[in-house]
Amino acid sequence: MTNTGMFFRMLFSAVFRRRSRAVMAVVASLVGAATLFCLAMICIAVPQQMNEEMRAYGANLIVTPAASGTDGKAGIDSAMVAHTTEMVAAKGSEKHASYRYENVRVNAAPYVMAGIDVAEVKNLNHHWVVDGAWPSAGKVMIGRDVADAMGLEIGGRITIGYRAADNAGSSTSTSAPSAEGAGAADAATEGETSTANGSQSSSANVSSSQPTQDGRVSSDIMDTSGTEFRVAGIVDTGGSEDSIIYATNDDVAKLTGTTRGVDVIEYSAGTEDLNALVASINDMTSMHVKAQPVTKITSSDTRIITMLQTLFWIVSLVVLALTLVGVGTTISSIVSQRRNEIGLRKALGASSSAIGAEFYVESAMYGLIGGLIGTAIGFGLAQWLCVAVFQRSIGFNWWLAAASVALSALVAVVASIPPVHRATRIDPAVVLREE
């Protein structure tokens, strides 16, 4: 029999003679591999899943007409909306919605009316709570504040009047809510958008271009004529959306008698570097638009993901340390049981390196077996957690699986270094005398 054959025969013989200890070593490696692989898969999946979940709560990027562009009243035309959307989509997934704001009057009181594409806004703002239906032809959706102020309910009628004088200035004077507030409910309170970005913080402000007579507002402000709409639904977000009247773009165009571009485009961008995307849009001065991130959404997203990843890595280090202790303790026990055998082999001429190699290979074998089984179990746990928490499945990462198995074997070998070092220092004379 060759030396190699004798080596593996002795190795497997030692393993089967001490099956209980071998199982303990495999279990220790299995538990560590399963936990570490599960955490690693979650660490990879969580940022993507969290980004998608956070983007469900509104936009993280807004685009408005540039202050130094052409006549701002024209807004952002459809070609520019398409071009900007292509730039955002080139950096990752995207969802968007555009808004056209107009000052209107309801019972002589000033309000803001937003022309929207219903499908786009519904797809972008999953957090909006709508009682009733979204706007359609001849029907509007009103904010909760508007409904409470006028005592309106679903199915009621509202007469909306439009006066060109109320919107005589550029779109930058339109008293729409904060552009961030249109897609992120509370961002307006941070003052992150200015009137130069096509919005103001309050939707109840009367346009500064109203006609006056003898220093007083002209009496025609009491004109209550207009177009009658039916209230299809009431939106309640707890933010600035609650003070707006929403209608389809076609109804707003009919009411105003004009068709123009939009005042704000909101994006839920799936890019990893949002600031770089903002810079690339703003660098193209010919576009006459200005992009800016919704700081409240992006900072919260980054902070939550960073905290979760930090927690996962801390737990991973603790599990790794426990795995080292578990495997090291088991190998130490095996060495203690084989002390007499080691002494006899050294007395017969076996070298310390040969004895050490046998124990290292044995430890690596425990680590490989435990790593293979543990990686499979870890993937099952990660899959179950992602489905339970995010309602989404994750794919198997073969490279990570190979690294997990290799790490399990390496940890087992590293854990066996102290007991194997003690085994190679056994004095055969002392051991044989004890026998």
C-alpha positions as CSV (number, residue, x, y, z in Angstrom):
1,M,0.0,0.0,0.0
2,T,1.4,3.4,-0.9
3,N,1.9,6.2,1.7
4,T,-1.0,8.1,0.3
5,G,-3.3,5.1,0.5
6,M,-2.2,4.4,4.1
7,F,-2.7,8.1,5.0
8,F,-6.4,8.2,3.8
9,R,-7.0,4.7,5.3
10,M,-5.9,5.9,8.7
11,L,-7.8,9.2,8.3
12,F,-11.1,7.5,7.5
13,S,-10.5,4.9,10.2
14,A,-10.0,7.6,12.8
15,V,-13.2,9.4,11.7
16,F,-15.4,6.3,11.8
17,R,-14.0,5.2,15.2
18,R,-15.0,8.5,16.6
19,R,-18.3,9.2,14.7
20,S,-19.9,11.1,17.5
21,R,-17.0,13.6,17.7
22,A,-17.0,13.9,13.9
23,V,-20.7,14.6,13.8
24,M,-20.2,17.4,16.5
25,A,-17.5,19.0,14.3
26,V,-19.7,18.8,11.2
27,V,-22.6,20.3,13.1
28,A,-20.5,23.1,14.4
29,S,-19.3,24.0,10.8
30,L,-22.9,23.5,9.5
31,V,-24.4,25.9,11.9
32,G,-21.8,28.5,11.2
33,A,-22.0,28.1,7.4
34,A,-25.8,28.2,7.4
35,T,-25.9,31.4,9.5
36,L,-23.1,33.2,7.7
37,F,-24.5,32.3,4.2
38,C,-28.0,33.4,5.2
39,L,-26.7,36.7,6.5
40,A,-24.6,37.3,3.4
41,M,-27.5,36.6,1.1
42,I,-29.7,39.0,3.0
43,C,-26.9,41.6,3.1
44,I,-26.8,41.4,-0.7
45,A,-30.6,41.3,-1.2
46,V,-31.6,43.9,1.4
47,P,-30.2,47.0,-0.2
48,Q,-32.1,46.3,-3.5
49,Q,-35.3,45.3,-1.7
50,M,-35.1,48.3,0.7
51,N,-34.6,50.6,-2.2
52,E,-37.6,49.3,-3.9
53,E,-39.7,49.5,-0.7
54,M,-38.5,53.0,0.0
55,R,-39.3,54.1,-3.5
56,A,-42.9,52.9,-3.0
57,Y,-43.2,55.9,-0.6
58,G,-42.7,58.5,-3.3
59,A,-40.1,60.0,-5.5
60,N,-36.4,60.4,-4.7
61,L,-35.7,62.8,-7.6
62,I,-37.6,65.8,-9.0
63,V,-37.1,67.7,-12.2
64,T,-38.5,71.3,-12.7
65,P,-38.1,73.9,-15.4
66,A,-34.7,75.8,-15.0
67,A,-35.0,79.4,-13.8
68,S,-32.9,80.6,-16.7
69,G,-34.6,78.7,-19.5
70,T,-37.2,79.8,-22.0
71,D,-40.6,81.1,-21.0
72,G,-41.3,79.0,-17.9
73,K,-45.0,79.2,-18.4
74,A,-44.6,76.6,-21.2
75,G,-43.4,74.1,-18.6
76,I,-41.5,71.0,-19.6
77,D,-42.8,69.7,-22.9
78,S,-43.4,66.0,-23.7
79,A,-40.2,65.6,-25.7
80,M,-38.1,66.9,-22.8
81,V,-40.0,64.6,-20.4
82,A,-39.2,61.6,-22.6
83,H,-35.6,62.6,-22.9
84,T,-35.1,63.1,-19.1
85,T,-36.9,59.8,-18.5
86,E,-34.5,58.0,-20.9
87,M,-31.5,59.5,-18.9
88,V,-32.9,58.2,-15.6
89,A,-33.8,54.8,-17.0
90,A,-30.3,54.4,-18.4
91,K,-29.0,54.4,-14.8
92,G,-31.4,51.8,-13.5
93,S,-35.1,51.2,-13.0
94,E,-37.4,54.1,-12.9
95,K,-41.0,55.1,-12.3
96,H,-42.2,58.7,-12.9
97,A,-45.2,61.0,-12.8
98,S,-45.6,64.5,-14.1
99,Y,-47.8,67.3,-12.7
100,R,-49.2,70.5,-14.3
101,Y,-50.2,73.0,-11.6
102,E,-52.8,75.8,-12.1
103,N,-54.4,78.3,-9.8
104,V,-58.1,77.9,-9.7
105,R,-61.1,79.2,-7.7
106,V,-63.7,77.3,-5.8
107,N,-66.5,79.4,-4.3
108,A,-64.2,82.4,-4.9
109,A,-61.4,80.9,-2.8
110,P,-58.0,80.1,-4.3
111,Y,-56.9,76.5,-4.7
112,V,-54.3,74.6,-6.7
113,M,-55.4,72.2,-9.3
114,A,-53.0,69.5,-10.6
115,G,-53.3,67.9,-14.0
116,I,-52.0,64.3,-13.8
117,D,-51.7,61.1,-15.7
118,V,-53.6,58.8,-13.3
119,A,-51.8,55.6,-14.2
120,E,-48.4,57.2,-13.6
121,V,-49.3,58.8,-10.3
122,K,-50.9,55.6,-9.0
123,N,-47.8,53.6,-9.9
124,L,-45.4,56.1,-8.3
125,N,-47.3,56.8,-5.0
126,H,-48.4,53.6,-3.5
127,H,-48.6,55.2,-0.1
128,W,-51.5,57.5,-1.1
129,V,-54.7,56.5,0.7
130,V,-57.6,57.2,-1.7
131,D,-61.1,56.9,-0.5
132,G,-63.3,56.4,-3.5
133,A,-61.9,56.5,-7.1
134,W,-59.1,58.4,-8.9
135,P,-60.0,61.2,-11.2
136,S,-61.4,60.5,-14.6
137,A,-63.2,62.5,-17.3
138,G,-65.5,65.1,-15.6
139,K,-64.5,63.8,-12.2
140,V,-61.8,65.1,-9.8
141,M,-60.0,63.7,-6.7
142,I,-59.6,66.3,-3.9
143,G,-57.3,66.4,-0.9
144,R,-58.6,65.8,2.6
145,D,-57.9,69.4,3.5
146,V,-60.0,70.6,0.6
147,A,-62.8,68.3,1.4
148,D,-62.9,69.3,5.0
149,A,-62.8,73.0,4.2
150,M,-65.8,72.8,1.8
151,G,-67.7,70.0,3.4
152,L,-67.4,67.8,0.3
153,E,-68.0,64.1,0.1
154,I,-67.6,61.5,-2.5
155,G,-70.2,61.9,-5.2
156,G,-70.6,65.6,-4.4
157,R,-70.2,68.4,-7.0
158,I,-67.7,71.1,-7.1
159,T,-67.6,74.2,-9.4
160,I,-64.0,75.1,-10.4
161,G,-63.3,78.4,-12.0
162,Y,-60.2,79.4,-14.0
163,R,-59.0,82.9,-14.6
164,A,-56.0,83.6,-16.8
165,A,-55.1,86.6,-14.6
166,D,-54.5,84.3,-11.6
167,N,-51.9,82.5,-13.7
168,A,-50.5,85.5,-15.6
169,G,-47.0,85.1,-14.3
170,S,-44.5,82.4,-15.2
171,S,-45.0,79.0,-13.8
172,T,-42.6,79.8,-11.0
173,S,-45.3,81.9,-9.4
174,T,-47.9,79.2,-9.5
175,S,-49.0,78.6,-5.9
176,A,-48.5,74.8,-6.1
177,P,-47.2,72.9,-3.2
178,S,-43.6,72.0,-2.8
179,A,-42.4,69.9,-5.7
180,E,-41.1,67.4,-3.2
181,G,-44.4,67.5,-1.3
182,A,-46.2,66.3,-4.5
183,G,-44.5,63.0,-4.2
184,A,-43.0,62.8,-0.6
185,A,-45.6,64.0,1.8
186,D,-43.6,65.9,4.4
187,A,-40.6,67.1,2.4
188,A,-42.1,70.5,1.9
189,T,-41.5,71.3,5.6
190,E,-37.8,71.0,5.0
191,G,-37.8,73.9,2.5
192,E,-35.8,71.9,0.0
193,T,-37.5,73.5,-3.0
194,S,-38.0,77.1,-3.6
195,T,-40.4,79.2,-5.6
196,A,-37.8,79.2,-8.4
197,N,-38.4,75.5,-8.7
198,G,-42.0,75.9,-9.8
199,S,-43.7,75.7,-6.4
200,Q,-44.5,77.4,-3.1
201,S,-45.0,75.9,0.3
202,S,-48.7,76.8,0.6
203,S,-51.4,75.9,-1.8
204,A,-53.8,78.6,-0.4
205,N,-51.8,81.6,-1.5
206,V,-53.5,83.9,-3.9
207,S,-51.5,84.7,-7.0
208,S,-49.7,88.1,-6.7
209,S,-51.0,89.0,-10.2
210,Q,-54.6,89.5,-9.2
211,P,-56.1,92.7,-10.4
212,T,-56.7,95.5,-7.9
213,Q,-58.7,98.6,-7.8
214,D,-58.0,101.6,-5.4
215,G,-55.6,99.4,-3.6
216,R,-58.0,96.6,-3.0
217,V,-58.6,93.3,-4.8
218,S,-61.0,93.8,-7.6
219,S,-64.6,92.7,-6.8
220,D,-64.6,90.2,-9.7
221,I,-62.8,87.8,-7.3
222,M,-66.3,87.0,-6.0
223,D,-67.1,85.5,-9.4
224,T,-68.2,81.9,-8.6
225,S,-68.8,80.8,-12.2
226,G,-66.9,77.9,-13.6
227,T,-67.0,74.2,-14.7
228,E,-68.8,71.7,-12.6
229,F,-67.0,68.4,-11.7
230,R,-68.1,65.5,-9.6
231,V,-65.9,64.4,-6.7
232,A,-64.7,60.9,-7.5
233,G,-62.4,60.4,-4.4
234,I,-60.6,62.0,-1.5
235,V,-56.9,61.5,-1.0
236,D,-55.4,61.5,2.5
237,T,-51.6,61.4,2.9
238,G,-51.1,63.8,5.8
239,G,-48.9,65.9,3.6
240,S,-49.2,68.8,1.1
241,E,-51.1,66.5,-1.3
242,D,-54.2,67.0,0.9
243,S,-54.5,70.6,-0.2
244,I,-54.7,70.0,-4.0
245,I,-57.5,69.2,-6.4
246,Y,-56.5,66.5,-8.9
247,A,-57.9,66.1,-12.4
248,T,-56.9,64.4,-15.6
249,N,-54.6,66.4,-18.0
250,D,-57.4,66.6,-20.5
251,D,-59.8,68.1,-18.1
252,V,-57.3,70.7,-17.0
253,A,-56.6,71.6,-20.6
254,K,-60.3,72.0,-21.3
255,L,-60.7,74.1,-18.2
256,T,-57.8,76.4,-19.0
257,G,-58.3,76.4,-22.7
258,T,-54.6,75.7,-23.2
259,T,-52.3,72.8,-23.5
260,R,-48.8,73.2,-22.2
261,G,-45.9,71.3,-20.6
262,V,-45.8,70.1,-17.0
263,D,-44.3,71.9,-14.0
264,V,-42.8,69.0,-12.1
265,I,-41.6,65.5,-13.0
266,E,-41.1,63.1,-10.1
267,Y,-38.9,60.1,-10.4
268,S,-38.4,57.0,-8.4
269,A,-35.0,56.2,-9.6
270,G,-33.3,52.9,-9.0
271,T,-29.7,54.2,-9.5
272,E,-26.9,53.5,-7.0
273,D,-25.5,57.0,-7.3
274,L,-28.4,59.5,-7.3
275,N,-26.2,62.5,-7.0
276,A,-24.3,61.6,-10.2
277,L,-27.6,61.3,-12.0
278,V,-28.6,64.7,-10.8
279,A,-25.3,66.2,-11.9
280,S,-25.6,64.6,-15.4
281,I,-29.0,66.1,-15.9
282,N,-28.0,69.6,-14.6
283,D,-24.9,69.6,-16.7
284,M,-26.9,69.5,-19.9
285,T,-27.8,73.2,-19.9
286,S,-29.6,72.9,-23.3
287,M,-32.3,70.9,-21.5
288,H,-33.6,73.9,-19.6
289,V,-34.5,71.8,-16.6
290,K,-33.2,71.4,-13.1
291,A,-32.9,68.2,-11.2
292,Q,-32.5,67.7,-7.5
293,P,-32.8,64.7,-5.1
294,V,-35.5,64.5,-2.5
295,T,-33.2,64.6,0.4
296,K,-35.6,63.2,3.0
297,I,-36.2,60.0,1.0
298,T,-32.6,59.4,-0.1
299,S,-31.1,60.0,3.3
300,S,-33.6,57.8,5.1
301,D,-33.0,55.1,2.6
302,T,-29.2,55.2,3.0
303,R,-29.4,55.4,6.8
304,I,-31.7,52.4,7.2
305,I,-29.6,50.2,4.8
306,T,-26.4,51.2,6.5
307,M,-27.7,50.3,9.9
308,L,-29.1,47.0,8.7
309,Q,-25.8,46.0,7.0
310,T,-23.8,47.1,10.1
311,L,-26.0,44.9,12.3
312,F,-25.6,41.9,9.9
313,W,-21.8,42.2,9.9
314,I,-21.7,42.4,13.7
315,V,-23.8,39.3,13.9
316,S,-21.7,37.6,11.3
317,L,-18.5,38.2,13.3
318,V,-20.1,36.8,16.4
319,V,-21.2,33.7,14.6
320,L,-17.7,33.3,13.0
321,A,-16.1,33.5,16.5
322,L,-18.6,30.9,17.9
323,T,-17.9,28.6,15.0
324,L,-14.2,28.8,15.6
325,V,-14.7,28.0,19.3
326,G,-17.1,25.1,18.5
327,V,-14.8,23.4,15.9
328,G,-11.7,24.1,17.9
329,T,-13.2,22.5,21.0
330,T,-14.3,19.4,19.1
331,I,-10.9,18.9,17.5
332,S,-9.2,19.4,20.9
333,S,-11.4,16.7,22.3
334,I,-10.5,14.4,19.4
335,V,-6.7,15.1,19.9
336,S,-7.1,14.3,23.6
337,Q,-8.7,10.9,22.8
338,R,-6.0,10.0,20.3
339,R,-3.1,11.0,22.6
340,N,-1.9,7.5,23.1
341,E,-2.2,6.7,19.4
342,I,-0.2,9.8,18.5
343,G,2.6,8.9,21.0
344,L,2.8,5.4,19.6
345,R,3.0,6.6,16.0
346,K,5.8,9.1,16.9
347,A,7.7,6.3,18.6
348,L,7.4,4.2,15.4
349,G,8.9,7.1,13.4
350,A,6.0,9.2,12.3
351,S,7.0,12.9,11.9
352,S,5.2,15.8,13.5
353,S,4.3,17.2,10.1
354,A,2.7,14.0,9.0
355,I,0.6,13.8,12.2
356,G,-0.3,17.5,11.8
357,A,-1.3,17.1,8.2
358,E,-3.7,14.2,9.0
359,F,-5.5,16.3,11.6
360,Y,-5.7,19.4,9.3
361,V,-7.1,17.3,6.5
362,E,-9.6,15.7,8.9
363,S,-10.7,19.2,10.1
364,A,-11.0,20.5,6.5
365,M,-13.2,17.5,5.7
366,Y,-15.5,18.3,8.6
367,G,-15.6,21.9,7.4
368,L,-16.4,21.0,3.8
369,I,-19.2,18.6,4.7
370,G,-20.6,21.1,7.2
371,G,-20.2,24.0,4.7
372,L,-22.0,22.1,1.9
373,I,-25.0,21.2,4.1
374,G,-25.0,24.6,5.9
375,T,-24.9,26.6,2.7
376,A,-28.0,24.7,1.4
377,I,-29.8,25.3,4.7
378,G,-28.6,29.0,4.8
379,F,-30.1,29.6,1.3
380,G,-33.4,28.1,2.4
381,L,-33.5,30.4,5.4
382,A,-32.6,33.4,3.3
383,Q,-35.2,32.6,0.8
384,W,-37.9,32.1,3.5
385,L,-37.0,35.4,5.2
386,C,-37.1,37.4,2.0
387,V,-40.4,36.0,1.0
388,A,-41.8,36.6,4.5
389,V,-40.5,40.2,4.8
390,F,-40.4,41.5,1.2
391,Q,-42.7,39.1,-0.5
392,R,-40.0,38.5,-3.1
393,S,-37.7,35.5,-3.8
394,I,-34.0,35.7,-4.3
395,G,-31.7,33.8,-6.7
396,F,-29.0,31.4,-5.7
397,N,-25.5,33.0,-5.8
398,W,-23.1,30.3,-6.8
399,W,-20.0,32.4,-6.2
400,L,-21.1,33.2,-2.7
401,A,-21.9,29.5,-2.1
402,A,-18.4,28.5,-3.2
403,A,-16.9,31.1,-0.9
404,S,-19.1,29.9,2.0
405,V,-17.9,26.3,1.6
406,A,-14.3,27.4,1.3
407,L,-14.6,29.6,4.3
408,S,-16.1,26.7,6.3
409,A,-13.1,24.5,5.5
410,L,-10.7,27.4,6.3
411,V,-12.4,28.1,9.6
412,A,-12.2,24.5,10.6
413,V,-8.5,24.3,9.8
414,V,-7.8,27.5,11.6
415,A,-9.7,26.3,14.6
416,S,-7.7,23.1,14.7
417,I,-4.3,24.8,14.8
418,P,-4.0,25.1,18.6
419,P,-5.0,21.4,19.4
420,V,-2.9,20.1,16.5
421,H,0.1,22.1,17.7
422,R,-0.3,20.4,21.1
423,A,-0.6,17.0,19.4
424,T,2.7,17.4,17.5
425,R,4.5,18.2,20.8
426,I,3.5,15.0,22.6
427,D,6.5,13.2,24.0
428,P,6.2,9.5,23.0
429,A,8.3,8.4,25.9
430,V,5.9,10.0,28.4
431,V,2.9,8.5,26.7
432,L,4.3,5.0,26.5
433,R,5.5,5.0,30.1
434,E,1.9,5.9,31.1
435,E,0.7,2.8,29.2
